[in-house]
Amino acid sequence: MNYRDYSDKEMEESSTSDVCYICHEEASADRPFLPQGEQCACRGSNVIHDACFDDVLRAGHQICSLCRQRWAFLPSEKKRTYTLHGRSYSETWYERDRLRHGPFRCLADGRLHINAAYRDGVLDGWMYVYSLKTGLLDRAVFYEDGRKNYTGFHYSKGRLLCNTRYYKGVRHGESLYYRKDGSYGRLLTYYYGSLLRN
C-alpha cells in the first residue's frame, strides 16, 4: 500500500472523484473497487480497491480506518482441528465465496507450524513453515497467484541451507547452497526448471 501525505487540494479533488481511500488511485479493469454498500458506517461514501482490502486484511485489520467500524463484508473465519501421525493440528483461515482468502495459520501441538496468506483460493504472499521438531523456521517462500515466485529460503535447524530463485513456480536463476557451518557451499543455476551445467 502506498501511503503518503496529501495536500488539501489533492484531498479536495479526491473527494469529487472515486478514488481508493487507501492508495488514492482510481479503479481500473485489473484493480476494481469492492462493491459499494453499507459495509461500515461510511455507507459507501468511501471506496476501496479489492486488492487494497486484501492488503488491509493480510495486515490483520478488521475495522474501517475512517469510521472505526468492523467491516460488514469480512471473509468468514473458519477453524478446523484434527489429529495426524499423533499430532494435534488446529487451522484457522478466512473464506470469501467459499475460497480461502486472507491469513492462514496452522498450529501443531499448540506451536505455529504454517503462517501464510491466500487470495481467491491460492497462496499469495509469504508462506512461513516452521519445523515440527524444533519450532524453528524451516522455509520461507514467496507465492504470487499460487506459484512460487522470487526467492525461497530453506533452513535446517534454524540455519540457512539454501536460497533459491523461482519464476512462475519453477526454479529459475541461481540457487545458493550453504554448508552446516553457514559458509558458502555451492552455486547451481537453473533455467526454467532445468539444471544448467556449472
C-alpha contacts under 8 A as a table, 3 or more apart, distances in Angstrom:
res1	aa1	res2	aa2	distance
1	M	22	I	7.03
1	M	23	C	6.07
1	M	52	C	6.86
1	M	55	D	7.28
2	N	22	I	7.51
2	N	23	C	5.35
3	Y	22	I	7.23
3	Y	23	C	6.44
6	Y	10	E	5.95
6	Y	11	M	6.36
7	S	10	E	5.20
7	S	11	M	6.29
8	D	11	M	5.07
8	D	12	E	6.08
9	K	12	E	5.06
9	K	13	E	6.18
10	E	13	E	5.07
10	E	14	S	6.05
11	M	14	S	5.05
11	M	15	S	6.22
12	E	15	S	5.29
12	E	16	T	6.81
13	E	16	T	5.44
13	E	17	S	6.82
14	S	17	S	5.35
14	S	18	D	6.91
14	S	19	V	6.14
14	S	24	H	7.42
15	S	18	D	7.17
15	S	19	V	7.81
18	D	26	E	6.23
18	D	27	A	7.76
18	D	46	N	7.87
18	D	47	V	6.86
19	V	24	H	5.25
19	V	25	E	5.05
19	V	26	E	4.46
19	V	27	A	6.96
19	V	47	V	6.59
19	V	48	I	7.54
20	C	23	C	5.71
20	C	24	H	4.79
20	C	25	E	5.50
20	C	26	E	6.26
20	C	27	A	7.54
20	C	33	F	7.56
20	C	46	N	7.29
20	C	47	V	5.17
20	C	48	I	4.42
20	C	49	H	5.93
21	Y	24	H	5.31
21	Y	46	N	6.48
21	Y	47	V	6.26
21	Y	48	I	5.96
22	I	48	I	6.65
22	I	52	C	6.70
23	C	52	C	7.43
27	A	31	R	5.62
27	A	32	P	5.04
27	A	33	F	5.94
27	A	49	H	6.95
28	S	31	R	4.92
28	S	32	P	5.58
29	A	32	P	6.00
31	R	49	H	6.24
31	R	50	D	6.93
31	R	51	A	6.87
32	P	49	H	5.62
32	P	50	D	6.15
33	F	47	V	6.50
33	F	48	I	5.40
33	F	49	H	4.04
33	F	50	D	5.41
34	L	47	V	7.15
34	L	48	I	6.07
34	L	49	H	5.78
34	L	50	D	5.09
36	Q	39	Q	7.35
36	Q	43	R	7.79
36	Q	44	G	4.99
36	Q	47	V	6.94
37	G	43	R	5.85
37	G	44	G	5.07
38	E	41	A	7.07
38	E	42	C	7.42
38	E	43	R	4.31
38	E	44	G	6.02
38	E	72	A	7.50
39	Q	42	C	7.57
39	Q	43	R	6.15
39	Q	44	G	6.93
39	Q	71	W	5.69
39	Q	72	A	4.66
39	Q	73	F	6.09
40	C	43	R	5.64
40	C	44	G	7.72
40	C	64	C	6.96
40	C	67	C	7.36
40	C	69	Q	5.67
40	C	70	R	6.55
40	C	71	W	5.61
40	C	72	A	6.10
41	A	67	C	5.97
41	A	69	Q	6.27
42	C	45	S	5.53
42	C	46	N	6.45
42	C	66	L	7.69
42	C	67	C	6.28
43	R	46	N	7.69
44	G	47	V	6.37
48	I	52	C	6.52
48	I	53	F	6.50
49	H	52	C	5.04
49	H	53	F	6.17
50	D	53	F	5.16
50	D	54	D	6.35
51	A	54	D	5.00
51	A	55	D	6.35
52	C	55	D	4.99
52	C	56	V	6.23
53	F	56	V	4.97
53	F	57	L	6.18
54	D	57	L	5.01
54	D	58	R	6.02
54	D	102	G	6.70
54	D	119	R	7.61
55	D	58	R	4.98
55	D	59	A	6.19
56	V	59	A	5.17
56	V	60	G	6.64
56	V	61	H	5.68
56	V	62	Q	7.88
57	L	60	G	5.07
57	L	61	H	5.38
57	L	62	Q	6.57
57	L	102	G	6.15
57	L	103	P	7.49
58	R	61	H	7.53
58	R	102	G	5.65
58	R	103	P	5.73
58	R	117	A	6.94
60	G	103	P	7.90
62	Q	70	R	5.85
62	Q	71	W	6.18
62	Q	74	L	7.41
63	I	68	R	5.61
63	I	69	Q	5.23
63	I	70	R	4.05
63	I	71	W	5.34
64	C	67	C	5.77
64	C	68	R	4.99
64	C	69	Q	5.50
64	C	70	R	6.21
64	C	71	W	6.21
65	S	68	R	5.37
65	S	69	Q	7.96
71	W	74	L	5.63
75	P	94	Y	5.52
75	P	95	E	5.14
75	P	96	R	4.85
75	P	101	H	7.11
75	P	102	G	7.87
76	S	94	Y	5.36
76	S	95	E	5.33
76	S	96	R	6.68
77	E	92	T	7.17
77	E	93	W	5.85
77	E	94	Y	4.43
77	E	95	E	6.51
78	K	92	T	5.74
78	K	93	W	5.34
78	K	94	Y	5.71
78	K	95	E	7.10
79	K	90	S	7.25
79	K	91	E	5.59
79	K	92	T	4.60
79	K	93	W	6.61
80	R	90	S	5.76
80	R	91	E	5.21
80	R	92	T	6.71
81	T	88	S	7.27
81	T	89	Y	5.48
81	T	90	S	4.35
81	T	91	E	6.31
82	Y	88	S	5.98
82	Y	89	Y	5.31
82	Y	90	S	6.66
83	T	86	G	6.21
83	T	87	R	5.43
83	T	88	S	4.54
83	T	89	Y	5.91
84	L	87	R	5.36
84	L	88	S	6.67
84	L	89	Y	7.42
87	R	108	A	6.49
87	R	109	D	6.05
88	S	108	A	5.72
88	S	109	D	5.08
88	S	110	G	7.87
89	Y	106	C	6.87
89	Y	107	L	5.58
89	Y	108	A	4.56
89	Y	109	D	6.26
89	Y	110	G	7.77
90	S	106	C	5.67
90	S	107	L	5.12
90	S	108	A	6.59
90	S	110	G	7.88
91	E	104	F	7.40
91	E	105	R	5.65
91	E	106	C	4.33
91	E	107	L	6.33
92	T	104	F	5.81
92	T	105	R	5.28
92	T	106	C	6.49
93	W	100	R	6.76
93	W	101	H	7.53
93	W	102	G	7.04
93	W	103	P	5.92
93	W	104	F	4.45
93	W	105	R	6.49
94	Y	100	R	5.63
94	Y	101	H	5.41
94	Y	102	G	5.74
94	Y	103	P	6.70
94	Y	104	F	7.16
95	E	98	R	5.50
95	E	99	L	5.06
95	E	100	R	4.39
95	E	101	H	5.10
95	E	102	G	7.55
96	R	99	L	5.37
96	R	100	R	6.47
96	R	101	H	5.87
96	R	120	D	7.42
99	L	120	D	5.67
99	L	121	G	4.60
100	R	118	Y	5.85
100	R	119	R	6.79
100	R	120	D	6.17
100	R	121	G	4.54
100	R	122	V	7.30
101	H	117	A	7.22
101	H	118	Y	4.73
101	H	119	R	4.65
101	H	120	D	5.40
101	H	121	G	6.05
102	G	117	A	5.27
102	G	118	Y	5.07
102	G	119	R	6.19
103	P	115	N	7.61
103	P	116	A	6.02
103	P	117	A	4.40
103	P	118	Y	6.45
104	F	114	I	7.74
104	F	115	N	5.90
104	F	116	A	5.11
104	F	117	A	5.43
104	F	118	Y	7.12
105	R	112	L	7.44
105	R	113	H	7.69
105	R	114	I	5.63
105	R	115	N	4.76
105	R	116	A	6.51
106	C	112	L	6.23
106	C	113	H	5.54
106	C	114	I	4.98
106	C	115	N	6.65
107	L	110	G	5.42
107	L	111	R	5.13
107	L	112	L	4.48
107	L	113	H	5.17
107	L	114	I	6.98
108	A	111	R	5.29
108	A	112	L	6.38
108	A	113	H	5.86
108	A	132	L	7.13
111	R	135	G	7.10
112	L	115	N	7.39
112	L	130	Y	6.82
112	L	135	G	7.41
113	H	129	V	5.66
113	H	130	Y	4.75
113	H	131	S	6.71
113	H	132	L	6.63
113	H	135	G	7.39
114	I	127	M	7.15
114	I	128	Y	5.69
114	I	129	V	4.59
114	I	130	Y	6.27
115	N	127	M	5.79
115	N	128	Y	5.18
115	N	129	V	6.63
116	A	123	L	7.34
116	A	124	D	7.95
116	A	125	G	7.21
116	A	126	W	6.06
116	A	127	M	4.27
116	A	128	Y	6.28
117	A	123	L	5.92
117	A	124	D	5.71
117	A	125	G	6.04
117	A	126	W	7.03
117	A	127	M	6.96
118	Y	121	G	5.94
118	Y	122	V	5.28
118	Y	123	L	4.41
118	Y	124	D	5.10
118	Y	125	G	7.58
119	R	122	V	5.56
119	R	123	L	6.37
119	R	124	D	5.77
119	R	145	D	7.52
122	V	145	D	6.12
122	V	146	G	4.67
123	L	127	M	7.94
123	L	143	Y	5.92
123	L	144	E	6.97
123	L	145	D	6.37
123	L	146	G	4.49
123	L	147	R	7.41
124	D	142	F	7.45
124	D	143	Y	4.85
124	D	144	E	4.83
124	D	145	D	5.49
124	D	146	G	5.88
124	D	147	R	8.00
125	G	142	F	5.33
125	G	143	Y	4.99
125	G	144	E	6.16
126	W	140	A	6.69
126	W	141	V	5.66
126	W	142	F	4.36
126	W	143	Y	6.18
127	M	140	A	5.61
127	M	141	V	5.38
127	M	142	F	6.26
127	M	143	Y	7.38
128	Y	137	L	7.12
128	Y	138	D	7.66
128	Y	139	R	5.94
128	Y	140	A	4.57
128	Y	141	V	6.78
129	V	137	L	6.13
129	V	138	D	5.53
129	V	139	R	5.34
129	V	140	A	6.47
130	Y	135	G	5.46
130	Y	136	L	5.36
130	Y	137	L	4.32
130	Y	138	D	4.90
130	Y	139	R	7.01
131	S	134	T	5.48
131	S	135	G	4.80
131	S	136	L	5.47
131	S	137	L	6.18
131	S	138	D	5.40
131	S	157	K	7.98
132	L	135	G	5.70
134	T	157	K	7.01
136	L	157	K	6.33
136	L	158	G	5.32
137	L	140	A	7.67
137	L	155	Y	6.55
137	L	157	K	7.69
137	L	158	G	5.77
138	D	154	H	5.91
138	D	155	Y	4.64
138	D	156	S	6.15
138	D	157	K	7.33
138	D	158	G	6.86
139	R	152	G	7.20
139	R	153	F	5.38
139	R	154	H	4.25
139	R	155	Y	5.57
140	A	152	G	5.74
140	A	153	F	5.10
140	A	154	H	6.56
141	V	148	K	6.73
141	V	149	N	7.82
141	V	151	T	6.47
141	V	152	G	4.26
141	V	153	F	6.26
142	F	148	K	5.82
142	F	149	N	5.69
142	F	150	Y	6.35
142	F	151	T	6.52
142	F	152	G	6.49
143	Y	146	G	5.69
143	Y	147	R	5.14
143	Y	148	K	4.42
143	Y	149	N	5.39
143	Y	150	Y	7.98
144	E	147	R	5.34
144	E	148	K	6.40
144	E	149	N	6.04
147	R	168	K	5.51
147	R	169	G	4.45
148	K	152	G	7.80
148	K	166	Y	5.89
148	K	167	Y	6.71
148	K	168	K	6.12
148	K	169	G	4.24
148	K	170	V	7.04
149	N	152	G	7.94
149	N	165	R	7.26
149	N	166	Y	4.76
149	N	167	Y	4.88
149	N	168	K	5.76
149	N	169	G	6.06
150	Y	165	R	5.41
150	Y	166	Y	5.15
150	Y	167	Y	6.35
151	T	163	N	6.74
151	T	164	T	5.47
151	T	165	R	4.32
151	T	166	Y	5.95
152	G	162	C	8.00
152	G	163	N	5.86
152	G	164	T	5.09
152	G	165	R	6.18
152	G	166	Y	7.23
153	F	160	L	7.09
153	F	161	L	7.68
153	F	162	C	5.89
153	F	163	N	4.77
153	F	164	T	6.45
154	H	160	L	6.14
154	H	161	L	5.54
154	H	162	C	5.07
154	H	163	N	6.49
155	Y	158	G	5.70
155	Y	159	R	5.26
155	Y	160	L	4.47
155	Y	161	L	4.85
155	Y	162	C	6.84
156	S	159	R	5.31
156	S	160	L	6.51
156	S	161	L	6.01
159	R	180	K	7.48
159	R	182	G	7.09
160	L	163	N	7.67
160	L	178	Y	6.89
160	L	182	G	7.04
161	L	177	Y	5.84
161	L	178	Y	5.04
161	L	179	R	6.88
161	L	180	K	7.29
161	L	182	G	7.77
162	C	175	S	6.92
162	C	176	L	5.60
162	C	177	Y	4.41
162	C	178	Y	6.05
163	N	175	S	5.63
163	N	176	L	5.12
163	N	177	Y	6.50
164	T	171	R	7.01
164	T	173	G	7.86
164	T	174	E	6.51
164	T	175	S	4.28
164	T	176	L	6.39
165	R	171	R	5.84
165	R	172	H	5.75
165	R	173	G	5.74
165	R	174	E	6.21
165	R	175	S	6.25
166	Y	169	G	5.94
166	Y	170	V	5.27
166	Y	171	R	4.36
166	Y	172	H	5.09
166	Y	173	G	7.27
167	Y	170	V	5.52
167	Y	171	R	6.32
167	Y	172	H	5.69
167	Y	192	Y	7.35
170	V	192	Y	6.10
170	V	193	G	5.10
171	R	190	Y	5.96
171	R	191	Y	7.18
171	R	192	Y	6.08
171	R	193	G	4.73
171	R	194	S	7.72
172	H	189	T	7.36
172	H	190	Y	4.79
172	H	191	Y	4.90
172	H	192	Y	4.88
172	H	193	G	5.88
172	H	194	S	7.99
173	G	189	T	5.41
173	G	190	Y	5.05
173	G	191	Y	6.16
173	G	192	Y	7.98
174	E	187	L	6.70
174	E	188	L	5.76
174	E	189	T	4.44
174	E	190	Y	6.29
175	S	187	L	5.78
175	S	188	L	5.15
175	S	189	T	6.06
175	S	190	Y	7.54
176	L	184	Y	7.76
176	L	185	G	7.50
176	L	186	R	6.05
176	L	187	L	4.69
176	L	188	L	6.52
177	Y	184	Y	6.72
177	Y	185	G	5.33
177	Y	186	R	5.14
177	Y	187	L	6.22
178	Y	181	D	7.93
178	Y	182	G	5.73
178	Y	183	S	5.71
178	Y	184	Y	4.80
178	Y	185	G	4.48
178	Y	186	R	6.78
179	R	182	G	5.27
179	R	183	S	5.46
179	R	184	Y	6.30
179	R	185	G	5.24
180	K	183	S	7.46
188	L	195	L	7.25
188	L	196	L	7.46
188	L	198	N	6.66
189	T	195	L	6.04
189	T	196	L	5.60
189	T	197	R	7.58
189	T	198	N	7.06
190	Y	193	G	5.75
190	Y	194	S	5.29
190	Y	195	L	4.45
190	Y	196	L	5.56
191	Y	194	S	5.19
191	Y	195	L	6.44
191	Y	196	L	6.72
